[in-house]
Amino acid sequence: MKVVVCAKKDLAGCVALNRLLAAIAPRHDVFVVLSDYVLDAECSNAYAASLVAHERNMVLEHILPWLEARFPEGNEAQCQTYAGLKKRYGIDMEMWGPMRSPASRQAMRDLAPDVVISCRYDYVIPTEVIDMPRLGTYGMHPGALPDLQGLCSPFRAMEHGNERSGCTLFHLDAGLDTGPIVEIGWWPINYDRSLLWNFVHTYFAGIDALLRHLPELEAGRELTTHVQSSEGRKYFSYPTEDEFRRFIQKGGQIVLPEDYHEVLSWFLPGGLADPVMPELRALVSSLES
């Protein structure tokens, strides 16, 4: 199959892309479209800014360049940087900008994909693009639909005290998070871990759900879906300063050092025991100070 994956340039996006490509890139023709868009709400208060700094700014500006300088020929770690993914799988990867633009729509037509997968992608995908692939365009929403539409759904799941966080695999339609559902993948929330940790693993649950259905796509069939119920549907905006504050007052953590270091260790051949892990910890500490 010709598969186009739409993903995000940040930490959660990179590790999710690694998990997805490990399963599909060796078997299919894959092209990756990247986005790098930051909402105003993600920088509107100190809590939000800290999350986006650890998710995006520190990673893109310092940590991934450090890894690529430290391992210029790549390495055998389970996770690779974007440059490392291109080298490992021999795939093309481009930043297009908004999918609604004429240039992006034409580029997608030129690719003529059999299937499009949107995994932590920033931009709304227009109906024209949704309808292009013969096997469908599928999204992974990091929340259990229809209950948790909108932004930062793993935060809402933790805020509500849920036992698990869901990532919904669904067929995109003209609405926002409204398309018919294929399956919800579930991750048991660990309240001893941070929001960032549970966020990353929520996406893993969605990717694993997609991979369970991959044989259907490989057989040339669109995935079976069921229409979302409108009952219980609620859209959540990005958490406010007060909501983040209440989350922390109740014992929640946005980012924990041990969680952050462990996720970053996935980019090292030896993981947490890798000889250069102390250097990586020191880099992170210098960026946080």
C-alpha positions in Angstrom: 0.0 0.0 0.0 0.9 3.6 -0.4 0.5 5.1 3.1 0.7 8.7 4.0 1.1 9.4 7.7 0.4 12.9 9.0 2.2 13.5 12.3 3.5 16.2 14.6 7.0 17.5 15.3 7.2 17.1 19.1 8.2 14.4 21.6 4.8 12.6 21.7 4.5 12.8 17.9 8.0 11.4 17.4 7.7 8.4 19.7 4.2 7.6 18.3 5.6 7.9 14.8 8.4 5.5 15.7 5.9 2.9 17.0 3.8 3.2 13.9 6.6 3.1 11.3 8.2 0.1 13.0 5.1 -1.8 12.0 4.2 -0.4 8.6 7.4 1.0 7.0 9.1 -2.3 6.3 6.0 -3.6 4.5 4.5 -0.6 2.7 5.4 2.5 0.8 5.2 5.3 3.4 5.4 9.1 3.1 5.3 11.3 6.2 3.8 14.7 6.4 4.8 16.8 9.5 3.2 19.7 11.2 4.6 22.1 13.8 1.9 24.4 15.1 1.5 25.8 18.6 -1.8 27.1 19.8 -1.9 30.4 21.7 -3.5 28.5 24.6 -0.4 26.3 24.9 1.7 29.3 25.9 -1.0 31.2 27.8 0.2 30.4 31.3 3.2 28.9 33.1 1.8 25.4 33.4 0.9 25.2 29.7 4.2 26.7 28.7 6.1 24.1 30.8 4.3 21.3 29.0 4.9 22.6 25.5 8.5 23.4 26.4 9.1 19.7 27.4 7.0 18.4 24.5 8.3 20.6 21.8 10.7 23.5 22.3 13.4 21.6 24.3 13.1 18.6 22.0 13.2 20.3 18.6 15.7 23.0 19.5 18.1 21.1 21.6 17.5 17.4 22.4 17.0 16.0 18.9 19.9 18.0 17.5 22.1 16.7 20.4 21.1 13.1 19.6 21.8 13.6 15.9 25.2 15.1 16.7 26.0 12.4 19.2 24.9 9.6 16.8 25.5 11.0 13.3 25.1 7.6 11.7 22.1 6.7 13.7 21.9 4.0 16.4 20.1 0.8 17.4 17.7 2.4 19.9 14.0 1.7 19.8 13.3 5.3 18.9 14.9 7.5 16.3 14.9 11.2 15.6 13.0 12.3 12.5 16.3 12.2 10.5 17.0 8.8 12.0 13.6 7.5 10.9 14.2 8.7 7.3 17.5 6.9 7.3 16.3 3.7 9.1 13.3 3.2 6.7 14.4 5.0 3.6 11.3 7.1 3.6 10.5 10.7 2.6 9.3 13.2 5.2 8.2 16.8 4.6 6.7 19.7 6.4 3.7 21.0 4.3 1.9 23.5 6.4 -2.0 23.7 6.6 -3.6 20.8 4.7 -6.3 23.2 3.4 -3.8 25.0 1.3 -3.9 24.5 -2.5 -0.2 23.3 -2.4 -0.9 20.7 0.3 -4.0 19.4 -1.5 -2.1 19.1 -4.8 0.8 17.4 -3.1 -1.6 14.8 -1.6 -3.2 14.3 -5.0 0.3 13.7 -6.5 1.1 11.1 -3.8 -2.2 9.2 -4.6 -2.2 7.3 -1.3 -4.2 4.2 -0.7 -4.7 5.2 3.0 -4.0 8.3 5.1 -3.3 8.0 8.8 -3.5 11.2 11.0 -1.6 10.6 14.3 -1.1 13.8 16.4 -1.4 16.0 13.4 -2.1 19.7 14.0 -4.2 20.7 11.0 -7.8 20.0 10.0 -7.8 17.7 7.0 -10.4 18.9 4.4 -13.0 16.7 2.9 -11.3 16.8 -0.5 -8.2 15.1 1.0 -10.3 12.8 3.3 -12.0 11.4 0.2 -8.8 10.8 -1.8 -7.5 7.4 -0.5 -9.4 4.4 -1.8 -9.1 2.7 1.7 -10.0 5.7 3.8 -8.5 8.5 6.0 -8.2 7.6 9.6 -7.5 9.7 12.7 -6.3 8.8 16.2 -7.9 11.1 18.8 -6.2 10.8 22.2 -9.5 10.6 24.0 -12.5 8.3 24.2 -15.0 9.6 21.7 -17.7 10.9 21.9 -17.2 11.7 25.6 -13.9 13.6 25.2 -13.7 15.7 22.1 -11.3 18.5 21.8 -7.8 19.2 23.1 -5.5 17.5 25.7 -8.0 14.7 26.3 -5.6 12.6 28.5 -5.6 15.6 30.9 -9.4 15.4 31.0 -9.4 11.7 31.7 -7.0 12.2 34.6 -8.9 15.3 35.8 -12.1 13.2 35.9 -10.3 10.4 37.8 -10.9 7.8 35.0 -9.2 4.4 35.4 -8.1 4.4 31.8 -7.4 6.8 28.9 -8.7 6.0 25.4 -7.4 6.7 22.0 -10.1 6.6 19.3 -9.3 5.2 15.9 -11.9 6.7 13.6 -12.7 7.5 10.0 -12.3 11.3 9.5 -15.3 13.2 8.2 -16.1 16.9 7.8 -16.5 17.5 11.5 -14.0 17.7 14.4 -13.7 14.4 16.1 -17.1 13.3 14.8 -16.3 10.6 12.3 -17.5 7.0 12.6 -15.4 4.9 15.1 -13.3 1.8 14.2 -12.1 1.0 17.8 -11.0 2.7 21.0 -7.6 1.6 22.3 -7.2 1.8 26.0 -4.3 2.7 28.3 -4.6 2.2 32.1 -3.8 5.5 33.7 -1.0 5.5 36.2 -1.6 8.4 38.6 1.9 8.0 40.0 3.1 9.1 36.5 2.8 12.5 34.9 0.4 13.8 32.4 3.1 13.7 29.7 3.8 10.0 30.4 0.1 9.1 30.2 -0.3 11.2 27.1 2.5 9.4 25.2 1.0 6.0 26.2 -2.5 7.0 25.2 -1.2 7.4 21.6 0.4 4.0 21.8 -3.0 2.4 22.6 -4.4 4.0 19.5 -1.5 2.8 17.3 -1.9 -0.7 18.6 -5.6 -0.5 17.8 -4.8 0.5 14.2 -2.3 -2.3 13.9 -4.9 -4.8 14.9 -7.0 -3.7 11.9 -4.0 -3.4 9.5 -4.7 -6.8 7.9 -8.1 -5.5 6.7 -6.4 -2.6 4.9 -3.8 -4.9 3.5 -6.5 -7.1 2.1 -7.9 -4.0 0.2 -10.9 -3.3 2.5 -11.9 -0.1 4.2 -12.2 -0.6 8.0 -15.6 -1.3 9.5 -16.9 1.5 11.6 -19.9 2.5 13.7 -21.5 5.9 13.9 -20.7 7.9 17.0 -23.6 8.5 19.4 -24.3 12.2 20.1 -25.3 11.3 23.6 -22.7 12.4 26.2 -20.6 14.3 23.6 -18.7 17.1 25.1 -15.9 19.3 23.6 -13.1 20.4 25.8 -10.8 23.3 25.1 -7.1 23.4 26.1 -6.8 23.4 30.0 -6.7 26.8 31.6 -4.3 28.0 34.2 -6.9 27.4 36.9 -7.6 23.8 35.7 -3.9 23.0 35.6 -3.6 24.5 39.1 -6.4 22.4 40.5 -4.9 19.3 38.8 -1.6 19.9 40.6 -3.4 20.7 44.0 -5.0 17.3 43.7 -1.6 15.6 43.4 -1.3 15.5 39.6 2.0 16.2 37.8 2.4 17.7 34.4 6.0 16.5 33.9 8.1 14.4 36.2 11.9 14.3 35.7 12.0 10.5 35.9 9.2 10.1 33.3 10.8 12.6 31.0 14.3 11.0 31.3 12.8 7.6 30.7 11.0 8.6 27.5 14.2 10.3 26.2 16.2 7.2 27.0 14.2 5.4 24.3 16.4 7.3 21.9 19.6 5.7 23.3 20.8 2.2 22.5 21.2 1.3 26.1 18.2 3.1 27.4 18.5 4.5 31.0 21.7 2.5 31.4 23.3 3.9 28.2 26.8 5.5 28.8 25.7 8.9 27.5 22.5 9.0 29.6 24.2 11.2 32.2 25.1 13.7 29.5 21.4 13.7 28.3 20.2 14.3 31.9 22.6 17.2 32.3 21.4 18.7 29.0 17.8 18.5 30.2 18.7 20.0 33.5 20.5 22.9 31.8 17.4 23.6 29.7 15.1 23.5 32.7 17.1 25.9 34.8 
